Amino acid sequence: MKAKATSENSLADEQITISERFDFSASHELRLLPDSHKCHRNHGHNYSVTASALVRDGARESLSALGDYLAETFDHRLLNDRVPFHPTCEHLTAHLAEWFRDTIESAAPIMLVAMVVSETTTTSARCDGVTGEITISKTFPTGHGDITLVLGADDLDEFGFVTDFGDLKPFAAHLRAVGTDEGLRRAGPALVAHLAHWFVDNLEPKIRGRLVSARIESGTTTGLWERGGAA
Ligand SMILES: Nc1nc2c(c(=O)[nH]1)N=C([C@H](O)[C@H](O)COP(=O)(O)OP(=O)(O)OP(=O)(O)O)CN2
């Protein structure tokens, strides 16, 4: 009898997080960038949007309304015609988080945990459902594992970027350097702190973003570096 009561109590406190991914294709022009920047020109992406939400009171509301909104509003369209802001993935994720709160959260016992917009398989932006913090993520595939950097900033710049993904290219060059490649081959994910420190010392002073975390995934092994709170 007592055991049953305990089980009922723990069920009363249960939390369920559901995540759903939706894909759409669209083009955009980042017109606030200089004419010489390749992303000023019209170009397309196969976007994917993943919403994660905490479902309360036992309800398991479908997030399909988000999929309908994305399909109707953005699929096979020019994003510049559809939104009143510079259509970067940072701005899109903030817009979708706000849409989610206004449309789904206000009508059901459901709370947004995170909204992630991926422009490509290696670039994405995330809006935290609770704090509203926006981070970007870029993955660098290497022969010794995938390295993913997550960057944040106090606010977005005039283009709507944490920092331009293109500004991270020196990190890709560093990974290709003979010494780094050899280090990765030998140490694999154990090299994660070394690479994070290289980024903070050499690249961070030249860009706008701040490294929040770095992850190396190599086969069955993962190394994760997270910045301390005082940073
Ligand atoms: N912080 C952001 N930076 C950039 C965004 C963005 O939304 N947020 N968007 C773009 C462009 O849309 C562009 O298509 C993608 O840029 P980039 O990663 O530089 O381009 P590629 O995928 O072609 O990467 P390469 O490494 O040049 O192959 C730009 N930046």
The ligand as a MOL file (V3000), in Angstrom:
LIG
                    3D

  0  0  0     0  0            999 V3000
M  V30 BEGIN CTAB
M  V30 COUNTS 30 31 0 0 0
M  V30 BEGIN ATOM
M  V30 1 N 25.7090 33.6640 -37.4390 0
M  V30 2 C 25.2720 33.4720 -38.6960 0
M  V30 3 N 26.1680 33.5230 -39.6940 0
M  V30 4 C 25.7300 33.3060 -40.9460 0
M  V30 5 C 24.3910 33.0210 -41.2110 0
M  V30 6 C 23.4800 32.9930 -40.1380 0
M  V30 7 O 22.2680 32.7600 -40.2840 0
M  V30 8 N 23.9730 33.2150 -38.9020 0
M  V30 9 N 24.0030 32.7570 -42.4770 0
M  V30 10 C 24.8540 32.7760 -43.4860 0
M  V30 11 C 24.4100 32.3930 -44.8460 0
M  V30 12 O 23.0740 32.0310 -44.8640 0
M  V30 13 C 25.2520 31.2850 -45.5880 0
M  V30 14 O 24.4680 30.5220 -46.4880 0
M  V30 15 C 25.8980 30.2460 -44.7490 0
M  V30 16 O 27.2000 30.7090 -44.5490 0
M  V30 17 P 28.5180 29.8510 -44.4690 0
M  V30 18 O 28.4070 28.8280 -43.3870 0
M  V30 19 O 29.6520 30.7770 -44.3930 0
M  V30 20 O 28.4840 29.2000 -45.8670 0
M  V30 21 P 28.7440 27.7550 -46.3320 0
M  V30 22 O 27.7480 26.7910 -45.8010 0
M  V30 23 O 28.8250 27.8440 -47.7940 0
M  V30 24 O 30.1150 27.3800 -45.6400 0
M  V30 25 P 31.5300 27.2680 -46.2870 0
M  V30 26 O 32.4100 26.9710 -45.1130 0
M  V30 27 O 31.8320 28.5830 -46.9420 0
M  V30 28 O 31.4540 26.1430 -47.2610 0
M  V30 29 C 26.2270 33.2340 -43.3180 0
M  V30 30 N 26.6150 33.3690 -41.9450 0
M  V30 END ATOM
M  V30 BEGIN BOND
M  V30 1 1 1 2
M  V30 2 2 2 3
M  V30 3 1 2 8
M  V30 4 1 3 4
M  V30 5 2 4 5
M  V30 6 1 4 30
M  V30 7 1 5 6
M  V30 8 1 5 9
M  V30 9 2 6 7
M  V30 10 1 6 8
M  V30 11 2 9 10
M  V30 12 1 10 11
M  V30 13 1 10 29
M  V30 14 1 11 12
M  V30 15 1 11 13
M  V30 16 1 13 14
M  V30 17 1 13 15
M  V30 18 1 15 16
M  V30 19 1 16 17
M  V30 20 2 17 18
M  V30 21 1 17 19
M  V30 22 1 17 20
M  V30 23 1 20 21
M  V30 24 2 21 22
M  V30 25 1 21 23
M  V30 26 1 21 24
M  V30 27 1 24 25
M  V30 28 2 25 26
M  V30 29 1 25 27
M  V30 30 1 25 28
M  V30 31 1 29 30
M  V30 END BOND
M  V30 END CTAB
M  END
